[in-house]
Amino acid sequence: MRRPGVGLNQGAKPVTFSFNGRHMMGLEGDTLAAALLANDVHLVGRSFKYHRPRGILTAGSEEPNALVTIGTGGQQDPNVRATQQELYEGLEARSQNCWPSVERDVMALNDLAAPFLGAGFYYKTFMWPAPLWEKLYEPLIRRAAGLGALSGEPDPDRYEKAYAFCDVLVIGAGPAGLMAALTAGRAGADVILAEEDSRMGGRLLAEREEVGDRPGHVWAAEVLAELEAMDNVRLMPRTAVTGAYDHGTYGALERVSHHLPRTHSLKDSHRPRECFWRIVAKHAVLATGAIERPVAFRNNDRPGIMMAGAVRAYLNRWGVAPGERVTVFANNDQAHRTARDLHDAGVHVAAVIDSRHDAPDGGPFQVIRGAQVCDSAGRQRLESITLRSVRGEEKIQTDCLAMSGGWNPSVHLTCHLNARPVWNREALAFVPSPGAVPGLVAAGACNGTFSTAGALREGAEAATSVLEALGLRVTASDLPDAEDDPYRIAALWAVPGKGRAWLDFQNDVTVKDVRQAAGENFRSVEHMKRYTTQGMATDQGKNSNVAALAVLADVTGRTIAETGTTTFRPPFVPVSIGAMGGGAAGQGFKPQRFLTSHAENEARRAHQLEVGLWYRAAYFPQPGETNWRQSCDREAAMVRRTVGICDVSTLGKIDVQGPDAGKFLDFLYTNTMSTLKPGKVRYGLMLREDGFVMDDGTCARLDDHHFLVTTTTAAAGEVMAHMEFVSQVLRPDWDVRFVSVTEQWAQFAVAGPKSRALLNDLLEEEVTGETWPFMGCGAATVQGVRGRLFRISFSGEHAYELAVPARYGESLYRLLLNRAEALEGGPYGMEALNVLRIEKGLITHAEINGTVTAGDLGLQGMMSSKKDFIGKAMAGREGLLGDDRMQLVGLKPAGAAKEITAGAHLFAPGDPVERVYDLGHVTSAAFSPVLGHPIGLGFLKEGRSRIGETVRMVDHMRGADTLCEVVSPVFYDPEGERARG
């Protein structure tokens, strides 16, 4: 119910909404949970397994109970936390995991069968007969279990992904986070302040305390106003940092329009529903606060039993009292604040029950020391509690119990790189391990410091240490006066007694379940978690994990520190698949990636071909040409005769830098790259770990510690992933960094006898055989734009590849075409490029199909015997070295039939066309306008020893049957004089 004159949203605009079909009134700024409590709604859902009544427990993202479904149809959004969902006009919410209604849920019959449905029952019950698992057991279990459900209709909302970079990322906008952001912002650092709540201020919004001689929320508002006025500070409310990753990268989910009617996030609107951020920060300050933990006792899960801090938040922030007669149960001093605030707001406090015998005096309400709550009554809402003390047991009539078992620092992000938190015996909590995430410093409650003054002090200190690391000058500022009470607590995890005492409210895990797990020898915390499903719900056990660990430690005779924690993994809060995809729906799921040359190619009526992730020009038809072969033959002949231009930007380009870059590339390639001189390029071959060829390409040395690796278009992603694996797993000690720059550079092949003349008409530098010898590289300038020029050839002709930053690609392409056409040349596409490379016997992934070795390709000479490299050991296996393997050869027609087709199989002329007589296959085929007949590349058993022989090529699919002569795979200019000249 609302308390007049209390809360931060007094005088706010009324907002209408509905819950389970019932229309209600809330205030602008309310969360759905606050509005429901204001309307005296306490039963909001059902638990996962037993379908027990569940009410609102917390006031934040850790909420395990109040999960609701918002909207209908394609806009249906399940498992939304009512504690985070902001109220807006016309919001429609309903309970989930219940039928026909939350008040009368048929599946509540499960609760009557609880003695038979304990932890691990599904591992023991549904084993026989085996066929019934898929046909009966699993469908029934899936229908009975679960929480919210998707509608099955397409999602009409928009989602985005975004990137941000900063000097300091401050995670959390409570007192520690605000102080850290203010200190860093005043020092001139580029700061991002991310807060998952809609309003920044943290616990200062939920407490009645002063900071700097004014209310805490007023001080927070003043700090935020100063930060907002700084150009170097970005404030990001409604943004939860979900994970910490390598190299200072953090994931963050921004709920952009969850607080607005759904029309604001539809695909034709300017606002996305959510945005997933990748934030790269040089340093970070973790100020995520702490999460209050419950106490396990019999029937501690009834609606009306809440966390004491949450009761305080609903009262002081939203002006809502969750009950008329409230009882507080705690083992620490901070919970007494709840009783004082309730009393001051005119709410009757039935009693404060403190398990400690030395609990402080409470004030104008009864404090029962050395007592514990051992039971509760009331089915769909709390009606009374039973307390146990030295005087025995007695009942107290109450409609709300505010409980507190202490606070757990929110250490999750510090564990995402495999660090483990450290047990603090004084705070009875796990705190972050220093240096757990490189560049991240914890401050405030998440670091085990629970006073406001301590949080302010640690926030400023954390920012100062970060600023010093950045080399920025720090101006000391006075800290405002604030509450600095010590944190006094006594251990209380579970109240002894019969009946079910709940630990994990969402997954229905009890103290008995944890003890049973230990009794069945699931003593490891990870085994206990999986046996009981403790901490495996959507809240990831934020409320319950530590208490469950304490129970496990007690039953196994270990300390909590010895028992340890489970593994905290990203994301910290649930992230929708739509946000992760960030626009990957419809066309975004399979985007059309166009080159900088695309517009010009379209203007020239080029036929586009989808190649990997890109669209590339296949050929450029001219007037009078009626089929693609005519265009292809003309383009290939043009390159051999004059000069041609081809966009080769799709080739993978990976920038590799560092003192160990040469050594790293030596390990990746079969041949040596560290001996390359700056300004030179070398052809290279990469193997997989099993010894088979992964990719081929070039490696250019731009400077002593700077290389540029090129890959085939098809294998660009695979090679990048392979390099990441080698760097992180096999050679993490080497000082090397690399990044894909494929999209940052537009690159064009200039091939043909007149290529040098064209470039000398375009570049500011003179191109000669001495300045740019074959396999040379260096900087080149085009009309004042700095680029790179490589003397390499994929056509067998005198050729270059010219690269400029991608934003200049379209302009450069037009300049190249104009000059080429003045020299009787022009553009050529993929079809002609394929002809040119087959004529030269150059390989692509038609040949590198994952089953060939360097020896099969005739490249065994590139496998260095003087160094180690990936795949070397496995490539030496007996079965991969024999001459009887299929080897790369060239093929040309030897009979009357003049057709060679890719995919055709090869047989001896007199053998039956049957699988057992198969000698090989054709990988690539083309008509050579220079040679005047079809040619092909293929693999033939003992191929190199069969050169000069005749084989029969059979392609049943295309009806081709041709006698072919086996020849060298290099058909044109076998000495390479044209490319080197």
ZAMARGU-4260 file (C-alpha; in steps of 0.2 Angstrom, whole numbers, plus 5000, padded with zeros to 4 digits):
<rodrens>
0) 5000/5000/5000 | 5006/5018/4997 | 5012/5028/5012 | 5008/5046/5010 | 5023/5058/5010
5) 5035/5044/5008 | 5046/5039/4993 | 5055/5048/4979 | 5040/5048/4966 | 5028/5058/4976
10) 5017/5068/4964 | 5021/5057/4949 | 5009/5055/4935 | 4996/5040/4937 | 4999/5026/4925
15) 4986/5012/4922 | 4991/4994/4919 | 4984/4977/4920 | 4990/4961/4929 | 4982/4944/4926
20) 4967/4954/4918 | 4964/4965/4933 | 4966/4984/4929 | 4976/4993/4942 | 4984/5010/4945
25) 5002/5014/4948 | 5014/5029/4947 | 5026/5034/4934 | 5043/5028/4940 | 5036/5013/4948
30) 5043/4996/4944 | 5029/4983/4941 | 5034/4975/4957 | 5032/4991/4967 | 5015/4994/4958
35) 5009/4977/4962 | 5013/4979/4981 | 5005/4996/4981 | 4989/4987/4975 | 4991/4974/4988
40) 4995/4960/4976 | 5008/4948/4984 | 5005/4932/4975 | 5013/4934/4958 | 5019/4917/4952
45) 5022/4898/4955 | 5039/4889/4958 | 5047/4879/4945 | 5045/4861/4952 | 5032/4861/4965
50) 5022/4875/4959 | 5021/4883/4976 | 5014/4901/4978 | 5028/4914/4976 | 5028/4932/4980
55) 5040/4946/4977 | 5056/4943/4986 | 5069/4957/4981 | 5069/4974/4972 | 5082/4970/4959
60) 5089/4959/4945 | 5092/4945/4958 | 5073/4942/4959 | 5070/4923/4958 | 5051/4923/4961
65) 5042/4938/4952 | 5044/4932/4934 | 5030/4937/4923 | 5025/4938/4904 | 5023/4955/4896
70) 5013/4957/4880 | 5005/4945/4868 | 5008/4938/4851 | 5025/4941/4843 | 5028/4954/4856
75) 5026/4942/4870 | 5041/4943/4882 | 5042/4929/4895 | 5052/4928/4911 | 5053/4947/4914
80) 5057/4952/4932 | 5044/4962/4939 | 5057/4970/4950 | 5065/4978/4934 | 5051/4981/4923
85) 5046/4999/4923 | 5028/5004/4923 | 5021/5012/4907 | 5004/5016/4901 | 4994/5001/4895
90) 5007/4988/4901 | 4999/4971/4901 | 5007/4958/4912 | 5002/4940/4918 | 5009/4926/4929
95) 5017/4911/4921 | 5020/4893/4925 | 5002/4891/4931 | 4985/4884/4925 | 4971/4889/4925
100) 4976/4904/4936 | 4990/4908/4948 | 4977/4907/4963 | 4971/4890/4957 | 4986/4881/4949
105) 4982/4863/4945 | 5000/4858/4945 | 5001/4863/4963 | 4997/4844/4966 | 5016/4842/4963
110) 5018/4849/4981 | 5008/4835/4988 | 5020/4823/4979 | 5035/4832/4986 | 5042/4817/4996
115) 5043/4807/4980 | 5051/4822/4970 | 5066/4826/4980 | 5083/4830/4973 | 5089/4818/4959
120) 5073/4809/4958 | 5073/4811/4939 | 5090/4802/4938 | 5082/4787/4947 | 5064/4786/4941
125) 5063/4788/4923 | 5076/4775/4918 | 5064/4761/4912 | 5058/4756/4901 | 5070/4765/4889
130) 5058/4769/4875 | 5046/4778/4886 | 5058/4792/4889 | 5056/4800/4872 | 5038/4795/4870
135) 5031/4799/4887 | 5042/4804/4901 | 5051/4819/4893 | 5036/4826/4885 | 5027/4826/4902
140) 5041/4833/4911 | 5043/4847/4899 | 5025/4852/4899 | 5025/4852/4918 | 5041/4861/4920
145) 5047/4878/4914 | 5043/4895/4917 | 5037/4907/4903 | 5034/4903/4885 | 5037/4911/4869
150) 5023/4914/4857 | 5030/4905/4842 | 5027/4920/4832 | 5040/4931/4824 | 5047/4945/4835
155) 5043/4962/4827 | 5055/4971/4838 | 5072/4979/4833 | 5088/4975/4841 | 5105/4983/4839
160) 5123/4980/4844 | 5136/4993/4847 | 5154/4996/4852 | 5161/5008/4864 | 5179/5013/4870
165) 5184/5022/4885 | 5198/5025/4898 | 5188/5020/4913 | 5172/5009/4913 | 5163/5011/4930
170) 5151/4997/4933 | 5137/5002/4945 | 5131/5019/4950 | 5129/5018/4969 | 5140/5028/4981
175) 5156/5020/4976 | 5153/5020/4957 | 5147/5038/4958 | 5163/5043/4967 | 5174/5034/4955
180) 5166/5041/4940 | 5167/5059/4947 | 5185/5057/4952 | 5190/5050/4934 | 5179/5063/4925
185) 5186/5078/4934 | 5204/5071/4929 | 5199/5071/4911 | 5198/5053/4908 | 5185/5046/4895
190) 5173/5038/4907 | 5158/5027/4904 | 5146/5024/4919 | 5135/5009/4917 | 5120/5005/4929
195) 5108/4992/4927 | 5094/5001/4936 | 5083/5015/4927 | 5089/5027/4940 | 5107/5030/4945
200) 5111/5031/4964 | 5111/5013/4970 | 5107/5010/4988 | 5106/5029/4991 | 5089/5029/4983
205) 5083/5016/4995 | 5090/5023/5012 | 5086/5037/5023 | 5103/5043/5026 | 5113/5059/5023
210) 5128/5061/5012 | 5137/5078/5013 | 5124/5085/5025 | 5110/5082/5013 | 5099/5067/5008
215) 5109/5053/4999 | 5098/5054/4984 | 5100/5073/4983 | 5119/5071/4983 | 5118/5057/4970
220) 5107/5069/4959 | 5120/5083/4961 | 5134/5071/4956 | 5125/5065/4941 | 5121/5082/4935
225) 5140/5087/4936 | 5144/5071/4926 | 5131/5074/4913 | 5138/5091/4910 | 5155/5083/4906
230) 5159/5079/4888 | 5171/5065/4893 | 5158/5056/4903 | 5144/5045/4896 | 5130/5039/4907
235) 5122/5023/4903 | 5107/5019/4914 | 5097/5003/4911 | 5113/4995/4905 | 5119/4979/4914
240) 5137/4974/4911 | 5135/4955/4908 | 5152/4949/4906 | 5171/4952/4908 | 5182/4945/4893
245) 5200/4946/4888 | 5209/4962/4884 | 5198/4974/4894 | 5182/4969/4884 | 5165/4969/4893
250) 5148/4964/4887 | 5133/4975/4892 | 5115/4974/4889 | 5105/4991/4887 | 5086/4989/4889
255) 5083/5004/4877 | 5064/5004/4877 | 5057/4991/4889 | 5050/5006/4899 | 5040/5012/4884
260) 5025/5005/4875 | 5030/4992/4862 | 5026/5003/4848 | 5042/5012/4852 | 5053/4996/4848
265) 5045/4990/4832 | 5055/4988/4817 | 5048/5003/4808 | 5052/5014/4824 | 5068/5023/4828
270) 5071/5014/4844 | 5077/4997/4847 | 5071/4985/4860 | 5088/4981/4867 | 5106/4985/4862
275) 5120/4973/4866 | 5137/4983/4869 | 5155/4978/4867 | 5164/4990/4878 | 5183/4990/4877
280) 5190/4999/4892 | 5208/5002/4897 | 5203/5001/4915 | 5187/4997/4925 | 5180/5000/4942
285) 5168/4987/4949 | 5155/4995/4960 | 5141/4983/4958 | 5136/4983/4977 | 5130/4967/4986
290) 5115/4956/4986 | 5106/4952/5002 | 5104/4934/5006 | 5089/4925/5014 | 5089/4913/5029
295) 5083/4896/5027 | 5069/4890/5038 | 5053/4880/5037 | 5041/4888/5024 | 5052/4903/5021
300) 5045/4904/5004 | 5028/4911/5006 | 5022/4927/4998 | 5024/4941/5010 | 5042/4935/5015
305) 5054/4947/5008 | 5072/4953/5010 | 5074/4967/5023 | 5083/4978/5011 | 5070/4976/4998
310) 5056/4981/5010 | 5067/4996/5014 | 5069/5000/4995 | 5050/4999/4991 | 5046/5010/5006
315) 5060/5024/5004 | 5061/5024/4985 | 5043/5020/4979 | 5033/5025/4995 | 5026/5007/4996
320) 5024/4997/5012 | 5023/4978/5008 | 5012/4975/5023 | 5002/4983/5038 | 5010/4973/5052
325) 5029/4969/5048 | 5041/4958/5057 | 5060/4959/5054 | 5071/4943/5056 | 5090/4946/5055
330) 5107/4942/5060 | 5115/4959/5057 | 5113/4977/5062 | 5108/4984/5044 | 5091/4975/5045
335) 5087/4985/5060 | 5086/5000/5048 | 5071/4992/5040 | 5061/4992/5056 | 5066/5010/5060
340) 5061/5017/5042 | 5045/5007/5043 | 5041/5014/5060 | 5045/5032/5055 | 5033/5030/5040
345) 5019/5025/5051 | 5019/5006/5048 | 5017/4994/5063 | 5032/4984/5067 | 5027/4968/5076
350) 5044/4964/5082 | 5063/4963/5077 | 5069/4945/5079 | 5088/4945/5080 | 5097/4928/5081
355) 5111/4937/5091 | 5111/4939/5109 | 5120/4955/5108 | 5109/4963/5096 | 5107/4982/5097
360) 5092/4991/5104 | 5079/4994/5091 | 5069/5009/5097 | 5051/5011/5098 | 5048/4992/5094
365) 5051/4976/5102 | 5068/4967/5099 | 5068/4949/5103 | 5086/4944/5105 | 5093/4926/5103
370) 5078/4920/5094 | 5075/4913/5077 | 5060/4911/5065 | 5057/4893/5063 | 5040/4892/5053
375) 5027/4902/5044 | 5009/4900/5040 | 4997/4906/5026 | 4995/4898/5009 | 4994/4912/4997
380) 5000/4926/5008 | 5009/4926/5025 | 4998/4926/5040 | 5009/4922/5054 | 5026/4916/5059
385) 5033/4905/5073 | 5048/4910/5082 | 5059/4899/5094 | 5069/4906/5108 | 5075/4900/5125
390) 5057/4903/5131 | 5050/4890/5118 | 5040/4893/5103 | 5027/4907/5100 | 5017/4914/5086
395) 5017/4932/5079 | 5003/4938/5068 | 5011/4947/5053 | 5008/4949/5035 | 5026/4953/5030
400) 5042/4946/5036 | 5058/4956/5031 | 5072/4944/5033 | 5091/4947/5031 | 5105/4934/5032
405) 5118/4946/5028 | 5125/4953/5011 | 5135/4944/4997 | 5146/4955/4988 | 5142/4955/4969
410) 5159/4947/4964 | 5152/4938/4948 | 5161/4949/4935 | 5178/4946/4944 | 5176/4927/4941
415) 5173/4927/4922 | 5191/4925/4918 | 5192/4909/4930 | 5198/4918/4946 | 5190/4912/4962
420) 5183/4924/4976 | 5191/4924/4993 | 5182/4920/5009 | 5181/4934/5021 | 5178/4927/5039
425) 5173/4944/5046 | 5160/4948/5033 | 5155/4930/5031 | 5155/4933/5012 | 5166/4930/4997
430) 5175/4945/4991 | 5185/4948/4975 | 5202/4941/4973 | 5214/4956/4969 | 5219/4956/4950
435) 5206/4943/4946 | 5202/4953/4930 | 5217/4963/4923 | 5214/4982/4924 | 5198/4980/4935
440) 5198/4987/4953 | 5183/4983/4965 | 5176/4996/4977 | 5162/4997/4989 | 5150/4984/4995
445) 5156/4972/4981 | 5173/4973/4989 | 5166/4969/5006 | 5165/4987/5012 | 5147/4990/5017
450) 5147/5007/5025 | 5142/5022/5014 | 5158/5032/5019 | 5169/5016/5015 | 5161/5015/4998
455) 5164/5033/4994 | 5182/5031/5000 | 5185/5015/4990 | 5177/5023/4975 | 5189/5038/4975
460) 5204/5027/4979 | 5200/5015/4965 | 5198/5029/4952 | 5214/5037/4958 | 5224/5020/4956
465) 5217/5019/4938 | 5221/5037/4934 | 5239/5035/4939 | 5240/5019/4928 | 5234/5030/4914
470) 5246/5043/4917 | 5233/5056/4921 | 5235/5069/4935 | 5223/5067/4950 | 5217/5081/4960
475) 5212/5076/4977 | 5194/5081/4982 | 5186/5080/4999 | 5175/5066/5003 | 5157/5070/5009
480) 5153/5065/5026 | 5142/5049/5027 | 5137/5034/5038 | 5152/5024/5043 | 5144/5011/5055
485) 5154/4994/5056 | 5146/4979/5048 | 5141/4967/5063 | 5135/4950/5059 | 5134/4932/5066
490) 5133/4917/5055 | 5115/4910/5052 | 5112/4900/5036 | 5098/4889/5041 | 5087/4887/5056
495) 5087/4869/5062 | 5070/4860/5062 | 5059/4848/5052 | 5050/4852/5036 | 5057/4860/5020
500) 5068/4875/5022 | 5071/4884/5005 | 5087/4889/4998 | 5084/4891/4979 | 5067/4899/4978
505) 5065/4897/4959 | 5071/4879/4957 | 5063/4873/4974 | 5080/4867/4982 | 5079/4864/5000
510) 5092/4862/5014 | 5087/4843/5014 | 5091/4842/4996 | 5109/4848/4999 | 5111/4837/5013
515) 5105/4822/5003 | 5117/4826/4989 | 5131/4826/5001 | 5125/4809/5008 | 5125/4802/4991
520) 5143/4808/4989 | 5140/4823/4978 | 5152/4832/4990 | 5160/4843/4977 | 5151/4860/4976
525) 5149/4858/4957 | 5142/4840/4959 | 5130/4846/4972 | 5124/4860/4960 | 5120/4848/4946
530) 5112/4835/4957 | 5100/4847/4966 | 5099/4861/4952 | 5104/4873/4965 | 5109/4890/4957
535) 5104/4884/4940 | 5088/4894/4937 | 5087/4911/4928 | 5094/4920/4944 | 5109/4909/4944
540) 5108/4907/4963 | 5112/4925/4966 | 5102/4924/4983 | 5105/4906/4987 | 5122/4901/4982
545) 5132/4906/4998 | 5119/4898/5010 | 5119/4882/5000 | 5138/4881/5001 | 5137/4884/5020
550) 5125/4870/5022 | 5136/4859/5011 | 5151/4864/5021 | 5143/4860/5037 | 5137/4843/5032
555) 5154/4838/5025 | 5164/4844/5040 | 5173/4857/5030 | 5174/4876/5031 | 5166/4887/5018
560) 5183/4892/5011 | 5187/4874/5009 | 5171/4870/5000 | 5173/4884/4988 | 5161/4892/4976
565) 5153/4886/4959 | 5159/4894/4943 | 5152/4911/4939 | 5150/4912/4920 | 5143/4926/4909
570) 5130/4933/4907 | 5127/4941/4924 | 5109/4944/4919 | 5099/4935/4906 | 5102/4942/4888
575) 5089/4939/4875 | 5094/4930/4859 | 5088/4945/4849 | 5100/4956/4858 | 5115/4944/4855
580) 5110/4944/4837 | 5110/4962/4836 | 5099/4964/4820 | 5103/4947/4813 | 5085/4944/4808
585) 5078/4944/4791 | 5091/4951/4779 | 5102/4954/4794 | 5103/4935/4797 | 5112/4933/4781
590) 5118/4950/4776 | 5123/4955/4758 | 5141/4961/4759 | 5146/4972/4745 | 5163/4978/4740
595) 5168/4996/4737 | 5167/4992/4718 | 5149/4986/4719 | 5141/5001/4713 | 5153/5003/4698
600) 5151/4985/4694 | 5132/4986/4694 | 5133/5001/4683 | 5143/4990/4671 | 5130/4977/4671
605) 5141/4964/4680 | 5134/4947/4684 | 5136/4946/4703 | 5141/4930/4712 | 5140/4925/4730
610) 5157/4920/4736 | 5158/4916/4754 | 5151/4931/4764 | 5153/4943/4749 | 5145/4947/4732
615) 5158/4948/4718 | 5157/4952/4700 | 5158/4935/4690 | 5159/4943/4673 | 5156/4960/4663
620) 5145/4957/4648 | 5148/4968/4633 | 5136/4972/4619 | 5135/4957/4607 | 5140/4944/4620
625) 5126/4932/4622 | 5133/4921/4636 | 5145/4921/4650 | 5159/4911/4641 | 5161/4925/4628
630) 5163/4938/4642 | 5175/4926/4652 | 5186/4922/4636 | 5187/4941/4632 | 5192/4946/4649
635) 5205/4932/4652 | 5213/4936/4635 | 5213/4955/4639 | 5223/4952/4655 | 5236/4941/4645
640) 5237/4955/4631 | 5235/4972/4640 | 5229/4975/4658 | 5214/4970/4669 | 5207/4976/4685
645) 5200/4964/4698 | 5193/4968/4716 | 5202/4956/4727 | 5197/4965/4744 | 5188/4949/4750
650) 5205/4940/4753 | 5207/4938/4771 | 5219/4951/4778 | 5226/4949/4796 | 5238/4962/4803
655) 5251/4954/4815 | 5262/4964/4826 | 5274/4961/4841 | 5292/4956/4845 | 5287/4938/4843
660) 5277/4940/4827 | 5290/4932/4816 | 5292/4917/4828 | 5273/4916/4829 | 5271/4915/4810
665) 5285/4902/4809 | 5275/4891/4820 | 5259/4894/4809 | 5267/4891/4792 | 5276/4876/4786
670) 5289/4888/4779 | 5299/4901/4787 | 5293/4919/4788 | 5304/4926/4802 | 5319/4928/4789
675) 5308/4939/4777 | 5316/4956/4775 | 5305/4971/4777 | 5297/4975/4760 | 5296/4957/4754
680) 5282/4945/4752 | 5282/4926/4754 | 5270/4913/4748 | 5265/4902/4763 | 5256/4886/4768
685) 5246/4882/4784 | 5242/4865/4790 | 5229/4859/4802 | 5235/4850/4818 | 5231/4833/4809
690) 5243/4837/4795 | 5231/4842/4781 | 5232/4858/4772 | 5221/4872/4780 | 5225/4886/4768
695) 5238/4895/4757 | 5241/4913/4755 | 5255/4927/4757 | 5264/4935/4771 | 5271/4952/4769
700) 5284/4960/4781 | 5280/4978/4782 | 5292/4982/4796 | 5303/4973/4809 | 5288/4968/4820
705) 5274/4971/4808 | 5267/4958/4796 | 5252/4956/4785 | 5245/4939/4782 | 5233/4936/4767
710) 5221/4921/4766 | 5209/4914/4754 | 5192/4922/4754 | 5184/4905/4760 | 5196/4902/4774
715) 5198/4920/4782 | 5187/4916/4797 | 5194/4899/4799 | 5212/4905/4799 | 5208/4919/4811
720) 5201/4907/4823 | 5216/4896/4821 | 5228/4910/4825 | 5217/4914/4841 | 5218/4896/4846
725) 5237/4895/4844 | 5240/4912/4853 | 5229/4908/4868 | 5231/4890/4870 | 5248/4884/4862
730) 5259/4900/4863 | 5251/4911/4876 | 5268/4917/4882 | 5273/4925/4865 | 5271/4944/4863
735) 5261/4945/4848 | 5244/4953/4843 | 5234/4952/4828 | 5217/4958/4821 | 5207/4956/4805
740) 5208/4971/4794 | 5199/4963/4779 | 5186/4976/4779 | 5197/4991/4783 | 5207/4989/4766
745) 5200/4989/4748 | 5213/4980/4737 | 5213/4978/4718 | 5223/4967/4707 | 5231/4976/4692
750) 5237/4962/4681 | 5244/4961/4663 | 5259/4967/4653 | 5253/4985/4654 | 5251/4985/4673
755) 5267/4994/4677 | 5263/5008/4664 | 5245/5010/4672 | 5252/5012/4690 | 5266/5024/4684
760) 5252/5035/4677 | 5243/5034/4694 | 5255/5033/4709 | 5266/5047/4715 | 5281/5034/4717
765) 5289/5027/4702 | 5287/5009/4699 | 5302/5000/4692 | 5309/4982/4693 | 5321/4988/4706
770) 5309/4998/4717 | 5296/4985/4716 | 5304/4968/4712 | 5293/4952/4711 | 5286/4948/4728
775) 5290/4965/4735 | 5279/4977/4745 | 5279/4994/4752 | 5270/5010/4754 | 5262/5019/4739
780) 5253/5035/4737 | 5238/5038/4726 | 5233/5057/4724 | 5239/5060/4742 | 5231/5045/4750
785) 5243/5033/4758 | 5241/5015/4753 | 5251/4999/4750 | 5257/4991/4734 | 5262/4972/4733
790) 5271/4964/4718 | 5261/4948/4718 | 5252/4938/4705 | 5237/4926/4705 | 5236/4927/4686
795) 5254/4922/4680 | 5256/4940/4672 | 5266/4954/4678 | 5254/4960/4691 | 5252/4971/4707
800) 5239/4972/4721 | 5236/4990/4726 | 5227/4993/4743 | 5220/5009/4751 | 5209/5012/4766
805) 5191/5006/4762 | 5183/5023/4761 | 5194/5027/4746 | 5190/5010/4737 | 5176/5016/4726
810) 5185/5031/4719 | 5202/5021/4716 | 5192/5008/4707 | 5185/5020/4695 | 5202/5028/4692
815) 5210/5011/4689 | 5196/5006/4676 | 5198/5023/4667 | 5216/5021/4665 | 5215/5002/4661
820) 5202/5006/4647 | 5214/5020/4640 | 5227/5005/4638 | 5214/4994/4630 | 5211/4985/4646
825) 5196/4984/4658 | 5188/4975/4673 | 5188/4956/4674 | 5178/4945/4686 | 5179/4929/4695
830) 5176/4918/4680 | 5191/4925/4671 | 5201/4925/4687 | 5197/4907/4688 | 5203/4903/4671
835) 5219/4913/4674 | 5224/4904/4690 | 5220/4886/4682 | 5231/4890/4667 | 5245/4894/4680
840) 5241/4878/4691 | 5237/4889/4706 | 5226/4881/4719 | 5210/4887/4728 | 5199/4878/4741
845) 5192/4868/4726 | 5209/4859/4728 | 5212/4862/4747 | 5196/4852/4752 | 5202/4847/4769
850) 5209/4830/4763 | 5225/4834/4754 | 5243/4836/4761 | 5257/4847/4755 | 5264/4832/4746
855) 5248/4829/4737 | 5249/4847/4730 | 5267/4845/4725 | 5272/4858/4739 | 5282/4846/4750
860) 5297/4857/4748 | 5289/4870/4758 | 5289/4860/4774 | 5304/4866/4783 | 5314/4853/4792
865) 5323/4866/4802 | 5309/4871/4813 | 5293/4866/4821 | 5276/4871/4815 | 5258/4866/4817
870) 5254/4849/4809 | 5272/4844/4806 | 5271/4828/4817 | 5255/4822/4810 | 5260/4826/4792
875) 5274/4814/4794 | 5262/4799/4797 | 5265/4784/4785 | 5249/4785/4777 | 5251/4803/4772
880) 5268/4801/4764 | 5267/4788/4751 | 5268/4791/4732 | 5253/4780/4730 | 5242/4795/4736
885) 5231/4805/4724 | 5242/4820/4718 | 5238/4836/4709 | 5240/4835/4690 | 5234/4845/4675
890) 5222/4838/4662 | 5218/4842/4644 | 5208/4833/4631 | 5216/4819/4621 | 5202/4813/4610
895) 5188/4819/4600 | 5177/4825/4615 | 5183/4842/4621 | 5174/4843/4638 | 5181/4843/4655
900) 5170/4846/4670 | 5174/4849/4688 | 5168/4834/4700 | 5170/4821/4686 | 5179/4805/4691
905) 5195/4798/4683 | 5198/4780/4677 | 5210/4770/4667 | 5204/4769/4649 | 5201/4750/4649
910) 5193/4749/4667 | 5175/4748/4671 | 5167/4764/4677 | 5165/4758/4695 | 5170/4764/4712
915) 5183/4751/4715 | 5192/4757/4699 | 5191/4776/4703 | 5208/4784/4701 | 5204/4802/4706
920) 5193/4817/4702 | 5193/4834/4693 | 5193/4849/4705 | 5193/4863/4693 | 5190/4865/4675
925) 5189/4880/4662 | 5191/4884/4644 | 5208/4892/4641 | 5207/4905/4627 | 5226/4906/4626
930) 5228/4888/4623 | 5212/4886/4614 | 5205/4870/4623 | 5198/4865/4640 | 5210/4862/4654
935) 5207/4855/4671 | 5216/4852/4688 | 5213/4836/4698 | 5219/4823/4709 | 5225/4807/4702
940) 5232/4792/4711 | 5251/4792/4708 | 5248/4807/4697 | 5265/4814/4695 | 5272/4797/4689
945) 5257/4796/4676 | 5261/4813/4667 | 5260/4809/4648 | 5247/4795/4651 | 5229/4795/4646
950) 5215/4793/4658 | 5196/4793/4655 | 5185/4807/4663 | 5167/4802/4667 | 5154/4813/4673
955) 5137/4804/4674 | 5128/4820/4680 | 5132/4830/4665 | 5134/4816/4653 | 5152/4819/4649
960) 5165/4806/4644 | 5182/4812/4639 | 5199/4805/4636 | 5212/4816/4644 | 5230/4818/4644
965) 5239/4819/4661 | 5250/4834/4661 | 5259/4846/4673 | 5247/4857/4683 | 5256/4872/4676
970) 5249/4875/4658 | 5255/4893/4655 | 5272/4900/4656 | 5279/4886/4667 | 5295/4896/4670
975) 5286/4911/4677 | 5295/4923/4667 | 5280/4934/4663 | 5276/4936/4682 | 5294/4940/4686
980) 5298/4951/4671
</rodrens>
